[in-house]
Amino acid sequence: MGERILVDVDRLREALIEETGPAAFTGSPWAIVDVAALEDADPQELLREAERRGWDLRRFEA
């Protein structure tokens, strides 16, 4: 069983959008869709995306 932490979802969402956003300005339609999806994502989806990117969720500990 893994370590349990309380994640600041707003900070996590902001960081995911910050990392994804610049690609939208290069004209990537997929990045625009990704940013929109992140803005509307529920907390579980944000956690899954951060884990998919290999992020250490302790960075966002509340």
FIDO-362557 format. One record per residue (C-alpha): residue number from 1; residue in one letter; chain; x, y, z. Coordinates in steps of 0.05 Angstrom, whole numbers. Example, Ala and Ser with C-alpha at 12.3 -4.5 7.8 and 13.67 -1.06 7.14 Angstrom:
  num  residuo  cadena       u       v       w
    1        a       A     246     -90     156
    2        s       A     273     -21     143
//
This chain:
  num  residuo  cadena       u       v       w
    1        m       A       0       0       0
    2        g       A      28      68     -19
    3        e       A      38     131      20
    4        r       A     -25     174      28
    5        i       A     -21     249      23
    6        l       A     -70     306      16
    7        v       A     -59     341     -51
    8        d       A     -75     414     -65
    9        v       A    -116     401    -128
   10        d       A    -117     474    -149
   11        r       A     -41     477    -149
   12        l       A     -37     411    -186
   13        r       A     -86     434    -239
   14        e       A     -48     500    -248
   15        a       A      18     463    -256
   16        l       A     -10     414    -307
   17        i       A     -40     471    -347
   18        e       A      25     511    -343
   19        e       A      64     452    -372
   20        t       A      13     438    -427
   21        g       A      -5     510    -445
   22        p       A      57     530    -484
   23        a       A      44     476    -536
   24        a       A     -23     508    -550
   25        f       A      12     572    -571
   26        t       A      53     534    -623
   27        g       A     -11     516    -658
   28        s       A     -21     446    -632
   29        p       A     -95     433    -632
   30        w       A     -85     373    -586
   31        a       A     -53     419    -533
   32        i       A    -113     465    -536
   33        v       A    -159     405    -524
   34        d       A    -113     381    -468
   35        v       A    -116     449    -432
   36        a       A    -192     450    -437
   37        a       A    -196     379    -410
   38        l       A    -150     397    -351
   39        e       A    -192     458    -334
   40        d       A    -254     414    -329
   41        a       A    -221     351    -300
   42        d       A    -243     323    -233
   43        p       A    -190     312    -179
   44        q       A    -181     238    -195
   45        e       A    -167     253    -268
   46        l       A    -116     306    -249
   47        l       A     -81     256    -203
   48        r       A     -79     203    -258
   49        e       A     -51     253    -308
   50        a       A       3     276    -260
   51        e       A      22     203    -246
   52        r       A      22     189    -321
   53        r       A      72     245    -329
   54        g       A     115     215    -274
   55        w       A     105     274    -226
   56        d       A     120     268    -152
   57        l       A      53     286    -121
   58        r       A      88     307     -56
   59        r       A     104     372     -93
   60        f       A      30     389     -86
   61        e       A      19     366     -14
   62        a       A     -31     410      22
//
